[in-house]
Amino acid sequence: MTQKHLSLPTIDLSLWKDQQAPDNVFLSSLRNAAHEYGFFYLKGHGIPLDLNAALMTQAKNFFSLPLAQKEQIAMINSPHFRGYNHAGREITRGKADWREQLDIGPERSALQDLENKPAYLRLQGPNQWPATLPSFKETVLLWQEKVLNVLRRLLEALALSLGQDATAFHPVVRDTPYQLLKLIHYPSQPDDGGRQGVGAHKDSDLLSLILQDNQGGLEVELENGEWIQASPQSGTFIVNIGELLEVASSGYFKAAIHRVISPSSGRDRLSAAFFLGAQLDATMPTLPLSESLTRANSGITQDPENPLFSQIGQNTLKGRLRSHPDVAARHYNDLVSAVPSKDLHHA
């Protein structure tokens, strides 16, 4: 059942003007949103509306290309899980998601001499860019930079809201945190089907930020099992808590389950989802909570099919291997050949 009348809370980042003397009302609202919902709208973020529009235009231009051109930068070619996937290629909870997407990370060189080193270091590497869209790369990398700065500031506020120093998460995001941008196109599906745009799941990162077009479909599960619509609101992003923050807060911040319902016949949906992780070689710290917060804490959610690892690279690689079994089979056969295929299809 979908609850249509409730709404996610809205956080106005512009109200937090002085980090040396933070607004306790703002921090309390942010803490409650992250604790009770794990999702909220974000306004006052300072990212220009025309930059958001430019990103969505570039996404529309890319997904309008002929399939043969999009397949020239298919993810199957990349050991770093970068590139294009057509609808049905990514797996969530054992079922195919009906969305085509382009996965883009920070533009970094692949690491060399990785023999006898952790497999997660293979995740770092260059992107694949569409050759026929000359402004695409510049727009995408600029938008990523702006969003990264917003999420780093939010992490400082979230740390303060838990009674920690603002720099509590700096060691895991200061230099080269793992980050990922998905540009996503959801084609329509018949109303008589399941309409899984993306199946119910949690995000495995620290924070996720979503830019939506005017077509709804994103839904968040409440504790009572009902679903609330995260309908588009002009000038806002959707921000949600990832599993790493749930680990760091011993479960006080909740990584909420969410899904996307495909548009009905005759419509489609575009979104940009940015995922901020942590440095692959880091281990997520567990923050000491006050007695009052500890009393209100129900602990980390345990899912036997999706174990949480505090070591960042291990947790990140786990998610990528499970979501993209074709890339895993081609580039990580040394890791997955001994694992039953059914264990790779959960995300």
C-alpha positions in Angstrom: 0.0 0.0 0.0 1.3 3.5 -0.9 0.6 6.3 1.5 -0.2 9.4 -0.7 -0.9 12.0 2.0 2.2 11.9 4.1 5.3 13.9 2.9 9.0 13.5 3.6 10.5 16.3 5.7 12.3 19.2 4.1 15.7 20.5 5.2 16.9 24.0 4.2 20.7 23.9 4.1 20.8 27.7 3.8 19.6 28.0 7.4 22.9 26.5 8.6 25.0 29.7 8.2 27.7 29.5 10.8 29.4 26.1 11.4 31.2 27.5 14.4 27.9 28.3 16.2 25.5 25.9 14.6 21.8 26.4 14.7 20.5 23.7 17.1 17.0 23.9 15.6 18.4 23.1 12.2 20.6 20.3 13.5 17.7 18.8 15.4 15.5 18.8 12.3 18.2 17.2 10.3 18.9 14.5 12.9 15.2 13.7 13.2 14.8 13.4 9.4 17.8 11.0 9.2 16.6 9.0 12.2 12.9 8.7 11.5 12.8 8.6 7.7 16.3 8.2 6.3 15.1 10.4 3.5 14.4 14.1 3.1 14.1 16.9 0.6 17.0 19.3 0.5 16.6 23.0 -0.5 18.9 26.0 0.0 21.7 23.9 -1.4 23.2 26.6 -3.5 23.5 24.6 -6.8 22.2 26.7 -9.6 19.0 25.6 -11.2 20.4 26.1 -14.7 23.2 23.6 -13.9 20.7 21.0 -12.8 18.7 21.7 -16.1 21.9 21.4 -18.1 22.7 18.0 -16.6 19.2 16.7 -17.3 19.5 18.0 -20.9 22.7 16.1 -21.3 21.1 13.0 -19.9 18.2 13.3 -22.3 20.6 13.8 -25.2 22.5 10.7 -24.3 19.5 8.5 -23.9 18.1 9.8 -27.2 21.2 8.4 -29.1 20.8 5.3 -31.2 21.3 2.1 -29.1 24.4 1.2 -31.2 26.1 4.5 -30.1 25.2 4.0 -26.5 26.5 0.4 -26.6 29.9 1.7 -27.7 30.5 2.7 -24.1 28.8 -0.4 -22.5 29.7 -1.1 -18.9 30.7 -4.7 -19.8 33.9 -3.1 -21.3 34.9 -1.6 -17.9 36.5 -3.4 -15.0 35.6 -0.2 -13.0 31.8 -0.6 -13.5 31.6 2.5 -15.6 29.4 2.9 -18.7 26.0 2.2 -20.2 23.6 -0.5 -19.4 20.3 -1.1 -21.3 17.1 -1.8 -19.5 17.0 -5.1 -17.8 20.8 -5.4 -17.4 21.1 -4.4 -13.7 19.7 -6.8 -11.0 18.0 -5.9 -7.7 16.9 -8.6 -5.4 17.1 -11.2 -8.1 14.9 -9.3 -10.6 15.8 -7.1 -13.6 15.4 -3.3 -13.2 13.6 -1.7 -16.1 15.8 1.3 -16.6 18.7 2.2 -18.9 21.5 4.1 -17.3 25.0 5.5 -17.5 27.4 5.0 -14.6 30.0 7.7 -14.1 32.6 8.1 -11.3 35.3 10.6 -10.6 37.8 10.9 -13.5 40.8 9.0 -12.1 43.5 6.8 -13.5 43.3 3.1 -12.9 45.7 1.9 -10.2 48.6 -0.3 -11.3 50.5 -3.2 -9.8 47.5 -4.6 -8.0 48.8 -8.2 -7.7 48.3 -9.4 -4.1 46.4 -6.2 -3.2 42.7 -6.0 -2.3 40.4 -6.6 -5.2 38.3 -3.4 -4.4 41.2 -1.3 -5.7 40.2 -2.3 -9.2 37.1 -0.1 -8.9 39.2 3.0 -9.4 39.6 4.0 -13.0 38.5 6.2 -15.9 35.0 6.8 -17.3 33.7 6.0 -20.7 32.3 9.2 -22.4 29.9 9.5 -25.4 32.0 10.7 -28.4 29.1 12.5 -30.1 28.2 14.8 -27.2 31.1 17.3 -26.8 29.7 19.2 -23.8 28.6 16.1 -21.9 31.8 15.4 -19.9 32.3 19.0 -18.8 28.7 19.4 -17.6 28.7 16.1 -15.7 32.0 16.6 -14.0 31.0 20.2 -12.9 27.7 19.0 -11.5 29.5 16.1 -9.6 31.9 18.6 -8.1 29.1 20.9 -6.8 27.1 18.0 -5.4 30.1 16.5 -3.7 30.7 19.8 -1.8 27.0 19.9 -0.7 27.2 16.3 0.6 30.5 16.9 2.4 28.8 19.9 4.2 25.8 17.7 5.1 28.1 15.1 6.6 29.6 17.8 8.9 26.1 18.8 10.0 25.0 15.2 10.5 28.1 14.6 12.7 27.3 17.7 14.8 23.7 16.6 15.1 25.0 13.4 16.9 27.1 15.5 19.3 30.4 14.8 17.4 33.0 17.2 16.0 32.2 18.5 12.5 35.3 16.7 11.2 34.2 13.2 12.4 33.8 11.9 8.9 36.7 13.8 7.3 39.2 10.9 7.5 37.0 8.8 5.2 35.9 11.4 2.7 38.7 14.0 2.7 40.9 12.8 -0.2 39.5 10.3 -2.7 36.1 9.0 -1.6 34.4 6.5 -3.8 31.6 8.2 -5.6 29.2 7.3 -8.4 26.7 9.2 -10.6 24.0 7.3 -12.3 22.1 9.0 -15.1 18.9 7.0 -15.4 16.1 6.7 -18.0 13.0 4.8 -16.9 10.9 3.8 -19.9 7.2 3.2 -19.5 5.8 -0.3 -18.6 2.3 -1.6 -19.0 0.0 -0.9 -16.1 -0.9 -4.6 -15.8 2.7 -5.6 -14.9 4.9 -5.3 -11.8 6.5 -2.0 -13.1 9.8 -2.5 -11.3 11.9 0.5 -12.4 14.3 -0.4 -9.7 13.4 -2.9 -7.0 13.3 -2.3 -3.2 16.7 -1.8 -1.8 19.0 0.2 0.5 22.0 2.2 -0.8 25.4 1.0 0.4 27.1 4.4 0.6 27.2 7.3 3.1 24.7 9.7 1.4 22.8 9.6 -1.9 21.4 12.7 -3.7 18.7 12.4 -6.4 17.7 15.0 -9.0 14.3 14.1 -10.4 12.4 15.4 -13.5 8.7 16.1 -13.2 7.7 12.5 -13.4 7.2 10.8 -10.0 7.9 7.2 -9.2 10.3 7.2 -6.3 8.8 5.6 -3.1 10.2 5.1 0.4 9.2 2.4 2.8 8.0 3.4 6.3 8.6 1.4 9.4 5.0 0.1 9.3 5.6 -1.4 5.8 3.6 1.3 3.9 5.2 3.3 1.1 5.4 7.1 0.9 5.8 8.9 -2.4 8.8 11.1 -2.8 7.2 13.3 -5.5 9.3 15.8 -7.3 9.5 19.3 -5.8 10.9 22.2 -7.7 14.4 23.4 -6.6 15.0 20.5 -4.3 17.0 17.3 -4.2 16.1 14.1 -2.4 18.8 13.0 0.0 18.9 9.6 1.7 21.0 7.8 4.3 23.2 5.0 3.1 24.3 1.8 4.9 27.7 3.3 5.9 26.0 6.0 8.0 23.8 3.4 9.6 26.9 1.5 10.6 28.7 4.7 11.8 25.7 5.7 14.0 25.1 2.1 15.2 21.7 2.2 13.5 20.5 5.6 14.8 20.5 6.9 11.2 18.5 4.6 9.1 19.3 3.5 5.5 15.7 3.3 4.3 14.4 0.9 1.8 13.2 2.5 -1.4 12.1 1.7 -5.0 11.1 3.3 -8.2 7.8 2.4 -10.0 8.1 2.7 -13.8 6.0 5.3 -15.5 2.7 4.2 -17.0 2.3 3.8 -20.8 3.2 6.9 -22.8 5.5 8.4 -20.2 9.1 8.1 -19.2 11.3 9.4 -16.3 14.8 10.9 -16.1 16.8 11.2 -12.9 20.4 11.7 -11.8 21.5 9.8 -8.6 24.8 10.7 -7.0 26.2 8.3 -4.4 28.9 9.4 -2.0 30.9 6.6 -0.4 34.1 6.7 1.4 37.7 6.0 0.6 38.1 2.4 -0.5 41.0 1.7 1.9 39.2 3.1 4.9 37.2 1.5 7.7 34.0 3.2 8.9 34.3 4.5 12.4 31.5 3.9 15.0 30.6 7.1 16.7 30.0 7.2 20.4 26.4 8.3 21.0 25.0 10.1 24.0 22.8 8.2 26.5 19.6 9.9 25.2 20.4 8.9 21.6 21.4 5.4 22.5 18.0 4.9 24.3 16.2 5.9 21.0 18.4 3.6 18.9 17.0 0.3 17.7 20.4 -0.9 16.3 21.7 -1.8 12.8 19.2 -3.6 10.5 20.5 -7.1 9.8 19.8 -8.7 6.4 21.4 -12.1 6.0 21.3 -11.7 2.2 23.1 -8.4 2.3 25.7 -8.3 5.1 27.2 -4.9 6.1 30.9 -4.5 6.2 32.6 -1.6 7.9 35.6 -1.9 5.6 34.6 0.5 2.7 36.2 -1.3 -0.2 34.7 -4.7 0.8 31.2 -3.2 1.2 31.4 -1.3 -2.1 32.7 -4.1 -4.2 30.1 -6.5 -2.8 27.3 -4.2 -4.1 28.8 -3.8 -7.6 29.4 -7.5 -8.1 25.9 -8.3 -7.1 24.2 -5.6 -9.2 26.2 -6.4 -12.4 26.9 -10.1 -12.6 27.9 -9.8 -16.3 30.7 -7.3 -15.4 31.6 -9.5 -12.4 31.9 -12.6 -14.6 34.1 -10.9 -17.2 36.5 -8.8 -15.0 36.2 -10.5 -11.5 36.0 -14.1 -12.4 38.7 -14.9 -9.9 36.4 -13.7 -7.2 33.0 -15.0 -8.4 33.7 -18.3 -10.0 33.5 -20.1 -6.6 30.4 -18.3 -5.6 26.9 -19.6 -6.6 25.3 -17.2 -9.1 22.2 -16.7 -7.0 24.4 -15.1 -4.3 25.5 -12.4 -6.8 22.1 -11.2 -7.8 21.0 -9.4 -4.6 21.5 -5.7 -4.4 
